[in-house]
C-alpha cells in the first residue's frame, strides 16, 4: 500500500522535500506526527491494462500492458493473462494485480505479480461466471460487483463477490447492489466500495452511485447520482474522491460518447459533479480506469467505432481536464485496469 505524507502534520525543522524524476528527495530533519494511508486502489509505481478487444468480432486479447506513473511514457508488454478475455474486473493488492471474470463468460480469478513482468496464473473462481463486472479493493480483499450473466444486455447480476488476497481461494457472495448492473464504474475508498453508473439492460442506463462497506457483508445503498446518466465509465479513486470518466450517455435511439470526468466525495453521501473532460470521448464497453496516488488515468476505449490506444491523465489535486501522456501497445476496448 502507498503512504501519503500529510504535510499539515509535519513539525518543520530545517529540511528540503521535493519531487524529482526518480522519486522524492529529502534533506534535513522533520518529525511526522501521523501518516495517511492511500486507498488500496491507488498506486505509486505503474498502471496495468489487461485483456480487452483489439478488433470487435475477433478473439479477445490476453496481453498485460504496463506504463510508469513517474513519467509520461508509452506502455510495454509485461505478460499475459491465463486466458484471453474482455470486460473483466480489476483489483489490486500491495503486491499483485488481479483480473476476475470476463467475456466470453468465465469465472476465473487471475493473479500476476507487480515485482516482475510475468504471466498471470489462475488462483480462484467467482461465485458465478460474469463479464462486464466492476472491481473494488480493500486492504485485504478483492471485490467484484454486478456484470452480465449471458450475452451483453440479457441476464444481469447484482451480486457482490469477495475473495482474499492472503490465500488462493474462491470468492464468496457477500451482498447485493441496489440494482442489477453491467458496465459500471468501480471505485474504492479506505472503508467502502462503490459501483456507479451502468447499463441495466432492458430498463436502460442509470446514473446512481451504490456504496457497500468492506467491514461487513451487507447490501449496498444508493448514496448519490452522477452528473449525467452513463454506462461503461472508467472508474478512478483518490484518497478522498471517486471519479467516473467517459462512457455512453442515452439518446432517443442509441447512445452518444461521453468525455466528461465526474467526481464524488467519499466523506459524504452526495451527488457527483463534472470537473473536467478527457482528450477524446469514449463510449460504453470502452475505457479502462487506473489510479495513482496523485492522478487518474483513462486508457483505450472506443472512439468513432475504433479501438483507441490513448492514455489520458488528469490530476486529483485540481478540477482539470485530462492530457494525453502516452499510448498502449495496441488500441483496445474493454480492458481491465490495476495499479502498483
Secondary structure by P-SEA (a helix, b strand, c coil): cbbbbccccccccccccccccccccccbbbbbcccccccccccccbbbbcbbbcccccccccbbbbbbcccbbbbcccccccccccbbbbbbcccbbbbccccccccbbbbbbcccbbbbbbccccccccccbbbbbcccbbbbcbbbccccccccccbbbbbbcccbbbbbbcccccccccbbbbbbcccbbbbccccccccccccbbbbbbcccbbbbbbcccccccccbbbbbbcccbbbbcbbbbbcccbbbbbcbbbbbbcccbbbbbbcccccccccccbbbbbbcccbbbbcccccccbbbbbbbbbbcccbbbbbbcccccccccbbbbbcc
